[in-house]
Amino acid sequence: MKFKYAGRILAYDHKHRHSSDKGVPYEFRDANQLLTDFFADVDRVLQEVQKR
């Protein structure tokens, strides 16, 4: 079995905006930016949920 990305280091990935979203490209410089952006998105979603 071959893995499509095995052995490749890619500075991009994808993110899902909702449960049925197939994903959109997401580029990042390093792990710190990836985590910072992730938690910023989590905070944004939590604020939206609290407004309901």
C-alpha distance matrix in Angstrom:
0.0 3.8 6.7 9.8 12.3 11.0 14.0 16.2 19.5 20.8 24.3 23.7 22.1 23.4 25.7 26.8 30.5 30.6 28.6 27.9 27.3 23.9 24.5 26.3 25.5 27.0 27.7 28.9 30.3 29.4 28.6 32.3 32.5 29.4 31.1 34.5 33.3 31.5 34.6 36.9 34.9 35.2 39.0 39.4 37.8 39.9 43.0 42.4 42.0 45.2 47.1 46.5
3.8 0.0 3.8 6.4 8.9 7.9 11.0 12.8 16.2 17.4 21.0 20.6 19.3 20.9 23.6 25.0 28.8 29.3 27.7 27.0 25.8 22.3 22.5 23.9 22.7 24.1 24.6 25.9 27.1 26.5 26.1 29.8 29.8 26.9 28.9 32.2 31.0 29.4 32.7 34.8 33.0 33.6 37.2 37.6 36.3 38.6 41.5 40.9 40.8 44.0 45.8 45.4
6.7 3.8 0.0 3.8 5.6 5.3 8.9 10.2 13.2 14.2 17.6 17.1 15.6 17.3 20.0 21.6 25.4 26.1 24.7 24.3 22.9 19.5 19.3 20.6 19.4 20.6 21.1 22.3 23.7 23.0 22.5 26.2 26.1 23.1 25.1 28.4 27.2 25.7 29.0 31.0 29.3 29.9 33.6 33.9 32.7 35.0 37.9 37.4 37.4 40.5 42.4 42.1
9.8 6.4 3.8 0.0 3.8 5.9 9.1 9.0 11.8 12.0 15.4 14.5 13.3 15.0 18.1 19.9 23.6 24.7 23.7 22.9 21.1 17.5 17.1 17.9 16.5 18.0 18.4 20.1 21.7 21.6 21.5 25.2 24.6 21.7 24.2 27.1 25.6 24.4 27.9 29.6 27.8 28.9 32.4 32.4 31.4 34.0 36.7 36.0 36.3 39.5 41.1 40.9
12.3 8.9 5.6 3.8 0.0 3.8 6.3 5.5 8.1 8.6 12.1 11.8 11.1 13.6 16.8 19.2 22.8 24.3 23.7 23.5 21.3 18.0 16.8 17.3 15.2 16.0 15.9 17.1 18.3 18.0 18.1 21.7 21.4 18.7 21.2 24.2 22.9 22.0 25.5 27.2 25.8 26.9 30.4 30.6 30.0 32.4 35.0 34.7 35.2 38.2 39.8 40.0
11.0 7.9 5.3 5.9 3.8 0.0 3.8 5.6 8.6 10.5 14.1 14.5 14.0 16.6 19.6 22.0 25.7 27.0 26.2 26.3 24.4 21.2 20.0 20.7 18.7 19.0 18.6 19.2 19.9 19.0 18.8 22.6 22.8 20.3 22.4 25.6 24.9 23.8 27.0 29.1 28.0 28.8 32.2 32.9 32.2 34.4 37.1 37.1 37.4 40.2 42.1 42.3
14.0 11.0 8.9 9.1 6.3 3.8 0.0 3.8 6.7 9.6 13.2 14.6 14.9 18.1 21.2 24.0 27.6 29.3 28.8 29.1 26.9 23.9 22.2 22.4 19.8 19.7 18.6 18.6 18.6 17.6 17.8 21.6 22.1 20.1 22.3 25.4 25.0 24.4 27.5 29.5 28.8 29.9 33.0 33.8 33.6 35.7 38.3 38.5 39.0 41.7 43.6 44.1
16.2 12.8 10.2 9.0 5.5 5.6 3.8 0.0 3.8 6.2 9.8 11.3 12.2 15.6 18.9 22.0 25.4 27.4 27.4 27.5 25.0 22.0 20.0 19.6 16.8 16.6 15.2 15.5 15.6 15.3 16.0 19.7 19.7 17.8 20.6 23.3 22.6 22.4 25.7 27.3 26.6 28.1 31.1 31.6 31.6 34.0 36.3 36.4 37.3 40.0 41.6 42.3
19.5 16.2 13.2 11.8 8.1 8.6 6.7 3.8 0.0 3.8 6.7 9.0 10.6 14.3 17.4 20.8 24.0 26.3 26.7 27.2 24.5 21.9 19.4 18.6 15.5 14.5 12.6 12.3 12.0 11.5 12.6 16.1 16.2 14.6 17.5 20.0 19.6 19.7 22.9 24.4 24.1 25.6 28.4 29.1 29.4 31.7 33.8 34.2 35.3 37.7 39.4 40.3
20.8 17.4 14.2 12.0 8.6 10.5 9.6 6.2 3.8 0.0 3.8 5.4 7.5 11.2 14.5 18.0 21.0 23.6 24.3 24.6 21.6 19.2 16.4 15.2 11.9 11.0 9.2 9.5 10.1 10.5 11.9 15.2 14.4 12.8 16.0 18.3 17.2 17.6 21.0 22.1 21.5 23.5 26.2 26.5 26.9 29.4 31.4 31.5 32.8 35.4 36.8 37.7
24.3 21.0 17.6 15.4 12.1 14.1 13.2 9.8 6.7 3.8 0.0 3.8 7.0 10.6 13.4 17.2 19.7 22.7 23.9 24.5 21.3 19.3 16.1 14.3 10.8 8.9 6.2 5.9 6.4 7.5 9.6 12.4 11.1 10.0 13.6 15.3 14.3 15.2 18.6 19.2 19.1 21.3 23.7 23.9 24.7 27.2 28.9 29.2 30.8 33.2 34.5 35.7
23.7 20.6 17.1 14.5 11.8 14.5 14.6 11.3 9.0 5.4 3.8 0.0 3.7 7.0 10.0 13.7 16.2 19.2 20.5 20.9 17.6 15.7 12.4 10.6 7.1 5.6 4.1 5.8 8.3 9.6 10.9 13.5 11.5 9.6 13.2 14.8 13.0 13.6 17.2 17.7 16.8 19.2 21.9 21.6 22.1 25.0 26.6 26.6 28.1 30.8 31.9 32.8
22.1 19.3 15.6 13.3 11.1 14.0 14.9 12.2 10.6 7.5 7.0 3.7 0.0 3.8 7.1 10.5 13.5 16.1 17.1 17.5 14.4 12.5 9.3 8.4 5.9 5.1 6.2 8.1 11.1 11.6 11.8 14.4 12.6 9.7 12.8 14.8 12.6 12.3 16.0 16.9 15.4 17.3 20.4 20.2 20.1 22.9 24.9 24.6 25.8 28.7 29.9 30.6
23.4 20.9 17.3 15.0 13.6 16.6 18.1 15.6 14.3 11.2 10.6 7.0 3.8 0.0 3.8 7.0 10.0 12.5 13.6 13.9 10.7 9.1 5.7 5.2 4.3 4.7 7.8 10.1 13.7 14.3 14.1 16.1 13.9 10.9 13.4 15.1 12.3 11.5 15.2 15.7 13.5 15.5 18.7 18.0 17.5 20.5 22.5 21.8 22.9 26.0 27.1 27.5
25.7 23.6 20.0 18.1 16.8 19.6 21.2 18.9 17.4 14.5 13.4 10.0 7.1 3.8 0.0 3.8 6.5 9.2 10.8 11.7 8.7 8.5 5.1 5.5 6.6 6.3 9.8 11.6 15.3 15.6 14.7 16.1 13.9 10.7 12.4 13.8 10.7 9.3 12.7 13.2 10.4 12.2 15.4 14.6 13.8 16.9 19.0 18.2 19.2 22.3 23.4 23.7
26.8 25.0 21.6 19.9 19.2 22.0 24.0 22.0 20.8 18.0 17.2 13.7 10.5 7.0 3.8 0.0 3.8 5.6 7.1 8.2 5.5 6.6 4.4 6.5 9.2 9.7 13.4 15.2 18.9 19.2 18.0 19.2 17.0 13.9 15.0 16.2 13.0 11.0 13.9 14.2 10.8 12.0 15.3 14.1 12.4 15.6 17.8 16.4 17.0 20.4 21.4 21.2
30.5 28.8 25.4 23.6 22.8 25.7 27.6 25.4 24.0 21.0 19.7 16.2 13.5 10.0 6.5 3.8 0.0 3.8 7.1 8.4 6.1 8.7 7.1 8.1 11.1 11.4 15.1 16.8 20.5 21.0 19.9 20.5 18.0 15.4 16.1 16.4 13.1 11.5 13.6 13.1 9.4 10.8 13.5 11.6 9.8 13.3 15.0 13.1 14.1 17.6 18.2 18.0
30.6 29.3 26.1 24.7 24.3 27.0 29.3 27.4 26.3 23.6 22.7 19.2 16.1 12.5 9.2 5.6 3.8 0.0 3.8 5.7 5.3 8.7 8.7 10.9 14.2 14.8 18.5 20.2 23.9 24.1 22.6 23.2 21.1 18.2 18.5 19.2 16.1 13.9 15.6 15.6 11.8 12.1 14.9 13.1 10.4 13.3 15.4 13.2 13.2 16.9 17.6 16.7
28.6 27.7 24.7 23.7 23.7 26.2 28.8 27.4 26.7 24.3 23.9 20.5 17.1 13.6 10.8 7.1 7.1 3.8 0.0 3.8 5.6 8.4 9.6 12.6 15.9 16.8 20.5 22.2 25.8 25.6 23.9 24.9 23.2 20.0 20.1 21.3 18.6 15.9 17.6 18.2 14.6 14.2 17.3 16.1 13.0 15.4 18.0 15.8 15.0 18.8 19.9 18.5
27.9 27.0 24.3 22.9 23.5 26.3 29.1 27.5 27.2 24.6 24.5 20.9 17.5 13.9 11.7 8.2 8.4 5.7 3.8 0.0 3.8 6.4 8.8 11.9 15.5 17.2 21.0 23.3 27.0 27.2 25.9 27.2 25.2 22.0 22.6 23.8 20.8 18.5 20.6 20.9 17.2 17.4 20.4 18.8 15.9 18.6 20.8 18.3 17.9 21.7 22.3 20.8
27.3 25.8 22.9 21.1 21.3 24.4 26.9 25.0 24.5 21.6 21.3 17.6 14.4 10.7 8.7 5.5 6.1 5.3 5.6 3.8 0.0 3.8 5.4 8.2 11.8 13.7 17.5 20.0 23.7 24.3 23.4 24.7 22.4 19.3 20.5 21.6 18.3 16.4 19.0 19.0 15.3 16.3 19.3 17.5 15.3 18.5 20.4 18.1 18.4 22.2 22.6 21.6
23.9 22.3 19.5 17.5 18.0 21.2 23.9 22.0 21.9 19.2 19.3 15.7 12.5 9.1 8.5 6.6 8.7 8.7 8.4 6.4 3.8 0.0 3.8 7.1 10.2 12.7 16.3 19.1 22.7 23.4 22.6 24.5 22.3 19.1 20.7 22.2 19.0 17.3 20.4 20.7 17.3 18.5 21.7 20.2 18.2 21.4 23.5 21.5 21.9 25.6 26.2 25.4
24.5 22.5 19.3 17.1 16.8 20.0 22.2 20.0 19.4 16.4 16.1 12.4 9.3 5.7 5.1 4.4 7.1 8.7 9.6 8.8 5.4 3.8 0.0 3.8 6.8 9.0 12.6 15.3 19.0 19.8 19.3 21.0 18.7 15.6 17.5 18.8 15.6 14.2 17.5 17.7 14.5 16.2 19.4 18.0 16.6 19.9 21.9 20.3 21.1 24.6 25.3 25.0
26.3 23.9 20.6 17.9 17.3 20.7 22.4 19.6 18.6 15.2 14.3 10.6 8.4 5.2 5.5 6.5 8.1 10.9 12.6 11.9 8.2 7.1 3.8 0.0 3.8 6.4 10.0 13.2 16.9 18.3 18.4 19.9 17.1 14.6 17.0 17.9 14.4 14.0 17.4 17.0 14.2 16.6 19.4 17.7 17.1 20.6 22.1 20.6 22.1 25.4 25.7 25.9
25.5 22.7 19.4 16.5 15.2 18.7 19.8 16.8 15.5 11.9 10.8 7.1 5.9 4.3 6.6 9.2 11.1 14.2 15.9 15.5 11.8 10.2 6.8 3.8 0.0 3.8 6.7 10.2 13.7 15.4 16.1 17.9 15.0 12.8 15.9 16.8 13.6 13.8 17.5 17.1 15.0 17.7 20.4 19.1 19.0 22.5 23.9 22.9 24.5 27.6 28.1 28.6
27.0 24.1 20.6 18.0 16.0 19.0 19.7 16.6 14.5 11.0 8.9 5.6 5.1 4.7 6.3 9.7 11.4 14.8 16.8 17.2 13.7 12.7 9.0 6.4 3.8 0.0 3.8 6.7 10.5 12.1 12.8 14.2 11.2 9.3 12.5 13.2 10.2 10.9 14.5 14.2 12.7 15.5 18.0 17.1 17.6 20.8 22.1 21.7 23.5 26.2 27.0 27.9
27.7 24.6 21.1 18.4 15.9 18.6 18.6 15.2 12.6 9.2 6.2 4.1 6.2 7.8 9.8 13.4 15.1 18.5 20.5 21.0 17.5 16.3 12.6 10.0 6.7 3.8 0.0 3.8 7.1 9.4 11.1 12.6 9.7 8.6 12.3 12.9 10.6 12.2 15.6 15.3 14.7 17.6 19.7 19.1 20.2 23.1 24.3 24.3 26.3 28.7 29.5 30.8
28.9 25.9 22.3 20.1 17.1 19.2 18.6 15.5 12.3 9.5 5.9 5.8 8.1 10.1 11.6 15.2 16.8 20.2 22.2 23.3 20.0 19.1 15.3 13.2 10.2 6.7 3.8 0.0 3.8 5.8 7.8 9.0 6.3 6.1 9.8 10.4 9.0 11.0 14.0 14.0 14.3 16.9 18.8 18.9 20.3 22.8 24.0 24.6 26.5 28.6 29.6 31.2
30.3 27.1 23.7 21.7 18.3 19.9 18.6 15.6 12.0 10.1 6.4 8.3 11.1 13.7 15.3 18.9 20.5 23.9 25.8 27.0 23.7 22.7 19.0 16.9 13.7 10.5 7.1 3.8 0.0 3.8 7.2 8.2 6.4 7.7 11.0 11.4 11.2 13.4 15.9 16.1 17.0 19.5 21.0 21.4 23.2 25.4 26.5 27.4 29.4 31.2 32.4 34.2
29.4 26.5 23.0 21.6 18.0 19.0 17.6 15.3 11.5 10.5 7.5 9.6 11.6 14.3 15.6 19.2 21.0 24.1 25.6 27.2 24.3 23.4 19.8 18.3 15.4 12.1 9.4 5.8 3.8 0.0 3.8 5.5 5.5 6.4 8.9 10.1 10.9 12.5 14.7 15.6 16.9 18.6 20.3 21.4 22.9 24.7 26.1 27.4 29.0 30.7 32.3 34.1
28.6 26.1 22.5 21.5 18.1 18.8 17.8 16.0 12.6 11.9 9.6 10.9 11.8 14.1 14.7 18.0 19.9 22.6 23.9 25.9 23.4 22.6 19.3 18.4 16.1 12.8 11.1 7.8 7.2 3.8 0.0 3.8 5.5 5.0 6.2 8.5 9.9 10.4 12.3 14.1 15.3 16.4 18.3 19.9 21.1 22.5 24.4 25.8 27.0 28.6 30.6 32.3
32.3 29.8 26.2 25.2 21.7 22.6 21.6 19.7 16.1 15.2 12.4 13.5 14.4 16.1 16.1 19.2 20.5 23.2 24.9 27.2 24.7 24.5 21.0 19.9 17.9 14.2 12.6 9.0 8.2 5.5 3.8 0.0 3.8 5.4 5.3 6.1 8.5 9.8 10.8 12.2 14.2 15.4 16.5 18.3 20.1 21.1 22.6 24.4 25.8 27.0 28.9 31.0
32.5 29.8 26.1 24.6 21.4 22.8 22.1 19.7 16.2 14.4 11.1 11.5 12.6 13.9 13.9 17.0 18.0 21.1 23.2 25.2 22.4 22.3 18.7 17.1 15.0 11.2 9.7 6.3 6.4 5.5 5.5 3.8 0.0 3.8 5.5 5.0 6.0 8.4 10.0 10.4 12.1 14.1 15.2 16.3 18.3 19.8 21.0 22.5 24.3 25.7 27.2 29.2
29.4 26.9 23.1 21.7 18.7 20.3 20.1 17.8 14.6 12.8 10.0 9.6 9.7 10.9 10.7 13.9 15.4 18.2 20.0 22.0 19.3 19.1 15.6 14.6 12.8 9.3 8.6 6.1 7.7 6.4 5.0 5.4 3.8 0.0 3.8 5.6 5.3 6.1 8.8 10.0 10.7 12.4 14.4 15.4 16.6 18.4 20.1 21.3 22.7 24.5 26.2 27.8
31.1 28.9 25.1 24.2 21.2 22.4 22.3 20.6 17.5 16.0 13.6 13.2 12.8 13.4 12.4 15.0 16.1 18.5 20.1 22.6 20.5 20.7 17.5 17.0 15.9 12.5 12.3 9.8 11.0 8.9 6.2 5.3 5.5 3.8 0.0 3.8 5.5 5.0 6.2 8.5 9.8 10.4 12.2 14.1 15.3 16.4 18.3 20.0 21.0 22.4 24.5 26.3
34.5 32.2 28.4 27.1 24.2 25.6 25.4 23.3 20.0 18.3 15.3 14.8 14.8 15.1 13.8 16.2 16.4 19.2 21.3 23.8 21.6 22.2 18.8 17.9 16.8 13.2 12.9 10.4 11.4 10.1 8.5 6.1 5.0 5.6 3.8 0.0 3.8 5.5 5.4 6.1 8.7 9.9 10.6 12.3 14.4 15.4 16.6 18.5 20.1 21.2 22.9 25.1
33.3 31.0 27.2 25.6 22.9 24.9 25.0 22.6 19.6 17.2 14.3 13.0 12.6 12.3 10.7 13.0 13.1 16.1 18.6 20.8 18.3 19.0 15.6 14.4 13.6 10.2 10.6 9.0 11.2 10.9 9.9 8.5 6.0 5.3 5.5 3.8 0.0 3.8 5.6 5.0 6.2 8.6 9.9 10.5 12.4 14.3 15.4 16.6 18.5 20.0 21.4 23.4
31.5 29.4 25.7 24.4 22.0 23.8 24.4 22.4 19.7 17.6 15.2 13.6 12.3 11.5 9.3 11.0 11.5 13.9 15.9 18.5 16.4 17.3 14.2 14.0 13.8 10.9 12.2 11.0 13.4 12.5 10.4 9.8 8.4 6.1 5.0 5.5 3.8 0.0 3.8 5.5 5.2 6.3 8.8 9.9 10.7 12.4 14.4 15.5 16.7 18.5 20.4 21.9
34.6 32.7 29.0 27.9 25.5 27.0 27.5 25.7 22.9 21.0 18.6 17.2 16.0 15.2 12.7 13.9 13.6 15.6 17.6 20.6 19.0 20.4 17.5 17.4 17.5 14.5 15.6 14.0 15.9 14.7 12.3 10.8 10.0 8.8 6.2 5.4 5.6 3.8 0.0 3.8 5.3 4.8 6.1 8.5 9.8 10.4 12.2 14.2 15.2 16.3 18.5 20.4
36.9 34.8 31.0 29.6 27.2 29.1 29.5 27.3 24.4 22.1 19.2 17.7 16.9 15.7 13.2 14.2 13.1 15.6 18.2 20.9 19.0 20.7 17.7 17.0 17.1 14.2 15.3 14.0 16.1 15.6 14.1 12.2 10.4 10.0 8.5 6.1 5.0 5.5 3.8 0.0 3.8 5.4 5.1 6.2 8.7 9.9 10.6 12.5 14.4 15.4 16.9 19.1
34.9 33.0 29.3 27.8 25.8 28.0 28.8 26.6 24.1 21.5 19.1 16.8 15.4 13.5 10.4 10.8 9.4 11.8 14.6 17.2 15.3 17.3 14.5 14.2 15.0 12.7 14.7 14.3 17.0 16.9 15.3 14.2 12.1 10.7 9.8 8.7 6.2 5.2 5.3 3.8 0.0 3.8 5.4 5.0 6.2 8.6 9.9 10.6 12.4 14.3 15.6 17.3
35.2 33.6 29.9 28.9 26.9 28.8 29.9 28.1 25.6 23.5 21.3 19.2 17.3 15.5 12.2 12.0 10.8 12.1 14.2 17.4 16.3 18.5 16.2 16.6 17.7 15.5 17.6 16.9 19.5 18.6 16.4 15.4 14.1 12.4 10.4 9.9 8.6 6.3 4.8 5.4 3.8 0.0 3.8 5.4 5.2 6.1 8.6 9.9 10.6 12.3 14.5 15.9
39.0 37.2 33.6 32.4 30.4 32.2 33.0 31.1 28.4 26.2 23.7 21.9 20.4 18.7 15.4 15.3 13.5 14.9 17.3 20.4 19.3 21.7 19.4 19.4 20.4 18.0 19.7 18.8 21.0 20.3 18.3 16.5 15.2 14.4 12.2 10.6 9.9 8.8 6.1 5.1 5.4 3.8 0.0 3.8 5.5 5.1 6.2 8.7 9.9 10.5 12.5 14.8
39.4 37.6 33.9 32.4 30.6 32.9 33.8 31.6 29.1 26.5 23.9 21.6 20.2 18.0 14.6 14.1 11.6 13.1 16.1 18.8 17.5 20.2 18.0 17.7 19.1 17.1 19.1 18.9 21.4 21.4 19.9 18.3 16.3 15.4 14.1 12.3 10.5 9.9 8.5 6.2 5.0 5.4 3.8 0.0 3.8 5.5 5.2 6.3 8.8 10.0 10.9 13.1
37.8 36.3 32.7 31.4 30.0 32.2 33.6 31.6 29.4 26.9 24.7 22.1 20.1 17.5 13.8 12.4 9.8 10.4 13.0 15.9 15.3 18.2 16.6 17.1 19.0 17.6 20.2 20.3 23.2 22.9 21.1 20.1 18.3 16.6 15.3 14.4 12.4 10.7 9.8 8.7 6.2 5.2 5.5 3.8 0.0 3.8 5.4 5.0 6.2 8.7 10.0 11.2
39.9 38.6 35.0 34.0 32.4 34.4 35.7 34.0 31.7 29.4 27.2 25.0 22.9 20.5 16.9 15.6 13.3 13.3 15.4 18.6 18.5 21.4 19.9 20.6 22.5 20.8 23.1 22.8 25.4 24.7 22.5 21.1 19.8 18.4 16.4 15.4 14.3 12.4 10.4 9.9 8.6 6.1 5.1 5.5 3.8 0.0 3.8 5.4 5.1 6.2 8.8 10.3
43.0 41.5 37.9 36.7 35.0 37.1 38.3 36.3 33.8 31.4 28.9 26.6 24.9 22.5 19.0 17.8 15.0 15.4 18.0 20.8 20.4 23.5 21.9 22.1 23.9 22.1 24.3 24.0 26.5 26.1 24.4 22.6 21.0 20.1 18.3 16.6 15.4 14.4 12.2 10.6 9.9 8.6 6.2 5.2 5.4 3.8 0.0 3.8 5.4 5.1 6.4 9.1
42.4 40.9 37.4 36.0 34.7 37.1 38.5 36.4 34.2 31.5 29.2 26.6 24.6 21.8 18.2 16.4 13.1 13.2 15.8 18.3 18.1 21.5 20.3 20.6 22.9 21.7 24.3 24.6 27.4 27.4 25.8 24.4 22.5 21.3 20.0 18.5 16.6 15.5 14.2 12.5 10.6 9.9 8.7 6.3 5.0 5.4 3.8 0.0 3.8 5.5 5.3 6.9
42.0 40.8 37.4 36.3 35.2 37.4 39.0 37.3 35.3 32.8 30.8 28.1 25.8 22.9 19.2 17.0 14.1 13.2 15.0 17.9 18.4 21.9 21.1 22.1 24.5 23.5 26.3 26.5 29.4 29.0 27.0 25.8 24.3 22.7 21.0 20.1 18.5 16.7 15.2 14.4 12.4 10.6 9.9 8.8 6.2 5.1 5.4 3.8 0.0 3.8 5.4 5.5
45.2 44.0 40.5 39.5 38.2 40.2 41.7 40.0 37.7 35.4 33.2 30.8 28.7 26.0 22.3 20.4 17.6 16.9 18.8 21.7 22.2 25.6 24.6 25.4 27.6 26.2 28.7 28.6 31.2 30.7 28.6 27.0 25.7 24.5 22.4 21.2 20.0 18.5 16.3 15.4 14.3 12.3 10.5 10.0 8.7 6.2 5.1 5.5 3.8 0.0 3.8 5.5
47.1 45.8 42.4 41.1 39.8 42.1 43.6 41.6 39.4 36.8 34.5 31.9 29.9 27.1 23.4 21.4 18.2 17.6 19.9 22.3 22.6 26.2 25.3 25.7 28.1 27.0 29.5 29.6 32.4 32.3 30.6 28.9 27.2 26.2 24.5 22.9 21.4 20.4 18.5 16.9 15.6 14.5 12.5 10.9 10.0 8.8 6.4 5.3 5.4 3.8 0.0 3.8
46.5 45.4 42.1 40.9 40.0 42.3 44.1 42.3 40.3 37.7 35.7 32.8 30.6 27.5 23.7 21.2 18.0 16.7 18.5 20.8 21.6 25.4 25.0 25.9 28.6 27.9 30.8 31.2 34.2 34.1 32.3 31.0 29.2 27.8 26.3 25.1 23.4 21.9 20.4 19.1 17.3 15.9 14.8 13.1 11.2 10.3 9.1 6.9 5.5 5.5 3.8 0.0
